[in-house]
Amino acid sequence: MDIEVARTRLLDFILIGERKEAMDLLNDWAHRFHWRATIVELLEPVLHEIGKRWAAENISLAAG
């Protein structure tokens, strides 16, 4: 799985409240690429996207 696919999957998992699947994906990437790379290259861009959507009122905290 490439990084863009992983980001999309992680974003989807977070938005639909699939905590276990999100953590499994993060743990898998951390074991393969180390935690720092996982945070910087996978988690941070996804959190940035969530922030953009929240700021644009496309998602709410009550949704999940």
N, C-alpha and C positions, 0 to 999 in steps of 0.2 A: 504494500500500500504506500503510495507516495504522500508527501506532506499535505498537499491540497485535499486529497481524499480524507486523510486523517482529520484535518481541520473541519471539514464539512460534517463528518461523522460526529466529532466531539461537539460541535455547535448544536447539531440536532439532538444529541443525547442530553445536553444541558437544557435546551429549550423545552424538551418534553419531560424533563425530570427523571431521566434514567441515570441515577447517580452511580449505580454499580457498573454499568456499561462505560460511562465516562471515566471512572477510576480505572477500570480494566484497560481501557485504551491508553490512558496516561501511564500506567504502570508498564505496559508492554513497550511503549516508546522509551521510557526511562531505562528499562533493562537493555534495550538495543542501542540507545544513543546518549545515555546519561541524563540525569535530571536537569542539569542546566540547559542543555540543548532542548529538552522537552518543554521546559518552561518558556524559554525565549522563542523558539521556533513554532511551537504548537499551541501552548496555552495562552500566551500573551496576545497573539493575533485574534484568537477566538474571543477572549474577554474584551478586546478592543471592539470587535464586531458587535458583541452584545451591548456594549456601551453606546455605540452609534445607533443601534436600533432602539434602545431605551430612550436616548436623547431625542430621537425623531418620533417618539411615541408609537413605535411599531410593536413594542412589547411592553408588558408591565410586570411588576414584581408579583402581582396577584395571579398571573398566568400560570406559574409553576407551583 
